[in-house]
């Protein structure tokens, strides 16, 4: 009787399964993006970059290119720092497109399109 009860318990017992690496990366990426937008809102991007820079590189290195494209995973830190540095050098507010091309400065815009290989 005891063995029958134990057999029933073991059949119905659901062991918790460890999530896959991809599931962990998705969860970490969600936390990363929430922290990123919070840092942007509070104007604390440099402290965010110091905290997440190495972890961001690890997360992105574990994914294949198809997964990065599918889940829209790109480096927030390096893009933000590049944009912030360029804005500080220019000494004015600039607007950026997704390709990193300055919008609104028409004298440089055509040169930037040519450098990016987008000008025909």
C-alpha positions, -999 to +999 in steps of 0.1 A: +000+000+000+028+024+009+046+017-024+014+023-044+009+056-026+045+066-033+042+056-069+011+078-073+028+107-056+059+104-078+038+102-110+018+134-101+048+152-086+059+180-110+095+190-104+102+226-112+122+228-143+151+253-148+144+279-174+165+277-205+194+301-211+173+320-237+145+325-211+170+339-186+185+362-211+150+375-221+142+382-184+176+399-179+171+420-211+137+431-198+152+443-166+180+459-185+157+479-207+135+490-178+167+502-160+179+519-191+147+540-196+147+548-159+182+561-161+173+582-191+143+596-173+165+605-142+194+617-164+217+591-148+229+573-179+266+572-169+259+553-136+237+529-156+265+523-181+289+516-153+266+490-138+254+473-170+283+476-195+299+442-189+266+423-184+252+438-216+282+424-235+277+390-220+240+389-228+245+400-264+274+375-269+252+345-258+226+352-285+227+343-322+221+371-347+186+358-355+176+360-319+189+396-316+169+407-346+138+388-336+137+402-301+151+437-311+181+434-288+207+460-295+232+478-273+216+507-255+248+518-237+271+522-267+245+540-287+235+563-259+270+572-250+279+579-286+249+601-290+255+619-257+292+625-265+283+639-300+257+662-286+281+675-260+308+681-287+283+699-309+272+720-280+236+719-289+206+696-289+206+672-318+180+648-329+191+613-339+175+588-362+179+550-356+209+549-379+228+575-358+224+602-384+218+637-372+185+650-384+181+688-388+216+697-399+212+696-436+248+706-445+261+674-428+232+651-435+241+642-470+277+634-460+265+612-432+242+593-456+271+588-480+293+575-452+266+551-441+262+539-477+226+550-479+230+578-504+223+568-540 
